Amino acid sequence: MKRWNGWGHVETSKALPAGGLEFLASRIGEGGQPRDASLETALATVPPSRLADLPGLEADEQLRLCHARGQSFADWLALRHGRPGPFPDAVCRPASHEQVTRMLALARREGAFVIPYGGGTSVVGHLQVPADAPPVISLDMSGMDGLLHLDESARLATLGAGAAGPRVEAQLGRHGYVLGHYPQSFEYSTLGGWVVTRSSGQQSLRYGRIEQLFAGGRLATPVGDLSLPTIPSSSAGPDLRDLVLGSEGRLGVLTEASVRVQPRPEREDFHALFFSGWAQAVAAVRRIAQERVPLSMMRLSNAAETETQLMLAGHPRLIAALERLLRVRGIHDEKCLLLIGVTGSAKSCRFARARALEMARAEGGVHMGRAIGKAWSASRFTGPYLRNTLWEAGYGADTVETCVDWPQVTATVKAIERAARDCYAEFDEALHAFTHLSHVYPQGSSVYSTFIFRVTGDYETDLARWKTLKSRVSRAILAQGGTISHQHGVGLDHKPYLAAEKGGETGLAALRSALASFDPDGMMNPGKLLD
Ligand SMILES: Cc1cc2nc3c(=O)[nH]c(=O)nc-3n(C[C@H](O)[C@H](O)[C@H](O)COP(=O)(O)OP(=O)(O)OC[C@H]3O[C@@H](n4cnc5c(N)ncnc54)[C@H](O)[C@@H]3O)c2cc1C
């Protein structure tokens, strides 16, 4: 069973290793006072449904509670403090495209809003129910998760859009294929959610972002179906797939998605390299990306993240030995860890590994084998469970991400971390910030920063602090010319910052009218992405 007020399965937890809490305490002080309302307290806030007796709808209180929020820090605060409302009036769990179409017609007749719900992993407020809205239906896609068609010759698979990561890969794996889309939220996030939020998986360097994987699909909209065929390439005007990608539930419901799949790779390894400093490491990563060395992943941690990862790795003796070894090679306190993935045939892996290591060594990189990469790979989807552990210890955690051209990368890392630390300094608090580059392109890189801070236990104070933090950091990103989101989407939290990259009001007006042509009554997830 999924946790109602945190991340993941109730039976899975991840402890902080010995020394982990001491490390955080030394950086930002002993944990604060988290408040945890009981499920009963939260359930007591669910009002009666305004849609209780309509066919195909479930109005169970706990079900409605579990569809009221996603995974943003604001969502966490609301859930943990037992204030998760407003709530959807009902949840619909369709099993077919036709049932979705019927539900949209019913919602239109009743004047209800519809919020499509994939895995509920949004971190930007996509799923929040607007206050003072007409009745709201949460349309949960989990029942539409089957493999509908596999064309091995074109390497295309069509799946129900409600399939979560493990289900996508299990069904393809039975035929020897992979999609290769591995966001950290893989355990719960869904194919439909990935498409409509323009998601990016950890091995996007090999498999591509979801934009490259999404070949076509079927969308149920309030004014009828939109079916997009799987043509390999076309010059016939604007591509409507681009409208579906990033539509965040505003156009309609993606019920089926056709995706480009690949045979299961013969080999996959992750290697660790250390650099003596950030500048050398960035130079190596940029050169490898620009030469298009066929790696499946490059993930470069700055010195603060490298230190944090090593401190939280849980093997103090091994880490001490590693640091001694690195010191002999001239790598000290400012060391930066680069993980590279090699995936494919044995021959292509040999080539990619050899070329990447050669280029990294030219910038002073030291190869430390596969053990660290293996440990990263084994825990790549369980990291989010640490959020539960941190919360229970009195710490909040949040992340921001962007993408900028190479000349702006280092300045952006600094600007984000500075904005976050300065913001918390105004509250007389320290904040621990660290950053990595995880999706690299010949032109530039994504920048992903994590913040850990103490919670006060007072809902209003913690929410106000988070809002200030979010706005300061978002403005710092825009000042560097970055996108407001490389992979998490817009939802509610990034909406105020969208105009900068959409050509201002002219671009936003064009987007608005495109949405209105599919949803003239504005019933689909209103208030998200655009006003
Ligand atoms: C711990 C954690 C790690 C994460 N790591 C990554 C990462 O590595 N890469 C990344 O890209 N993102 C990541 N995310 C963000 C999140 O997982 C993605 O945005 C994901 O694509 C959301 O998918 P979902 O199925 O959970 O959608 P939901 O959260 O349920 O919904 C998100 C939006 O999509 C809409 N929607 C969902 N399904 C449909 C559908 N079938 N049709 C129409 N609209 C729909 C919803 O209405 C909503 O607006 C992470 C989130 C968390 C909490």
The ligand as a Tripos MOL2 file, in Angstrom:
@<TRIPOS>MOLECULE
LIG
   53    58     1     0     0
SMALL
NO_CHARGES

@<TRIPOS>ATOM
      1 C1         10.9430   11.5900   -5.9650 C.3       1 LIG1
      2 C2         10.6460   12.1320   -7.3300 C.ar      1 LIG1
      3 C3         11.5790   11.9950   -8.3350 C.ar      1 LIG1
      4 C4         11.3100   12.5050   -9.6070 C.ar      1 LIG1
      5 N1         12.2370   12.3140  -10.5950 N.ar      1 LIG1
      6 C5         11.9640   12.7520  -11.8530 C.ar      1 LIG1
      7 C6         12.8960   12.5280  -12.9130 C.ar      1 LIG1
      8 O1         13.9570   11.9270  -12.7230 O.2       1 LIG1
      9 N2         12.5700   12.9710  -14.1490 N.ar      1 LIG1
     10 C7         11.3780   13.5960  -14.3930 C.ar      1 LIG1
     11 O2         11.1150   13.9380  -15.5400 O.2       1 LIG1
     12 N3         10.4920   13.8320  -13.4010 N.ar      1 LIG1
     13 C8         10.7470   13.4100  -12.1540 C.ar      1 LIG1
     14 N4          9.8370   13.6430  -11.1410 N.ar      1 LIG1
     15 C9          8.5920   14.3730  -11.4230 C.3       1 LIG1
     16 C10         7.4150   13.4700  -11.8500 C.3       1 LIG1
     17 O3          7.6780   12.1280  -11.5320 O.3       1 LIG1
     18 C11         7.1470   13.6280  -13.3430 C.3       1 LIG1
     19 O4          6.6250   14.9240  -13.5860 O.3       1 LIG1
     20 C12         6.1970   12.5690  -13.9210 C.3       1 LIG1
     21 O5          6.2520   12.6620  -15.3140 O.3       1 LIG1
     22 C13         4.7560   12.6900  -13.4520 C.3       1 LIG1
     23 O6          4.0850   11.5080  -13.8410 O.3       1 LIG1
     24 P1          2.8000   10.9720  -13.0540 P.3       1 LIG1
     25 O7          2.2940    9.7880  -13.8070 O.co2     1 LIG1
     26 O8          3.1120   10.7540  -11.6390 O.co2     1 LIG1
     27 O9          1.8060   12.1700  -13.2310 O.3       1 LIG1
     28 P2          0.9200   12.9180  -12.1320 P.3       1 LIG1
     29 O10         1.7990   13.4730  -11.0880 O.co2     1 LIG1
     30 O11        -0.1860   12.0420  -11.6980 O.co2     1 LIG1
     31 O12         0.3260   14.1070  -13.0180 O.3       1 LIG1
     32 C14         1.1520   15.1010  -13.5240 C.3       1 LIG1
     33 C15         0.3520   15.9190  -14.5490 C.3       1 LIG1
     34 O13         0.0530   15.1130  -15.6730 O.3       1 LIG1
     35 C16        -1.3480   15.0270  -15.8910 C.3       1 LIG1
     36 N5         -1.6080   13.6490  -16.3680 N.ar      1 LIG1
     37 C17        -1.1800   12.5020  -15.8100 C.ar      1 LIG1
     38 N6         -1.5520   11.4600  -16.5870 N.ar      1 LIG1
     39 C18        -2.2330   11.9800  -17.6360 C.ar      1 LIG1
     40 C19        -2.8650   11.4220  -18.7790 C.ar      1 LIG1
     41 N7         -2.8730   10.1080  -19.0190 N.pl3     1 LIG1
     42 N8         -3.4650   12.2600  -19.6600 N.ar      1 LIG1
     43 C20        -3.4750   13.6020  -19.4580 C.ar      1 LIG1
     44 N9         -2.8930   14.1760  -18.3960 N.ar      1 LIG1
     45 C21        -2.2810   13.3680  -17.4970 C.ar      1 LIG1
     46 C22        -1.9810   15.3810  -14.5740 C.3       1 LIG1
     47 O14        -3.2560   15.9420  -14.7470 O.3       1 LIG1
     48 C23        -0.9940   16.4070  -14.0390 C.3       1 LIG1
     49 O15        -1.2550   17.6600  -14.5980 O.3       1 LIG1
     50 C24        10.0830   13.1530   -9.8580 C.ar      1 LIG1
     51 C25         9.1410   13.2710   -8.8380 C.ar      1 LIG1
     52 C26         9.4210   12.7700   -7.5810 C.ar      1 LIG1
     53 C27         8.4010   12.8900   -6.5050 C.3       1 LIG1
@<TRIPOS>BOND
     1     1     2 1
     2     2     3 ar
     3     2    52 ar
     4     3     4 ar
     5     4     5 ar
     6     4    50 ar
     7     5     6 ar
     8     6     7 ar
     9     6    13 1
    10     7     8 2
    11     7     9 ar
    12     9    10 ar
    13    10    11 2
    14    10    12 ar
    15    12    13 ar
    16    13    14 ar
    17    14    15 1
    18    14    50 ar
    19    15    16 1
    20    16    17 1
    21    16    18 1
    22    18    19 1
    23    18    20 1
    24    20    21 1
    25    20    22 1
    26    22    23 1
    27    23    24 1
    28    24    25 2
    29    24    26 1
    30    24    27 1
    31    27    28 1
    32    28    29 2
    33    28    30 1
    34    28    31 1
    35    31    32 1
    36    32    33 1
    37    33    34 1
    38    33    48 1
    39    34    35 1
    40    35    36 1
    41    35    46 1
    42    36    37 ar
    43    36    45 ar
    44    37    38 ar
    45    38    39 ar
    46    39    40 ar
    47    39    45 ar
    48    40    41 1
    49    40    42 ar
    50    42    43 ar
    51    43    44 ar
    52    44    45 ar
    53    46    47 1
    54    46    48 1
    55    48    49 1
    56    50    51 ar
    57    51    52 ar
    58    52    53 1
@<TRIPOS>SUBSTRUCTURE
     1 LIG1         1 GROUP 0 **** ****
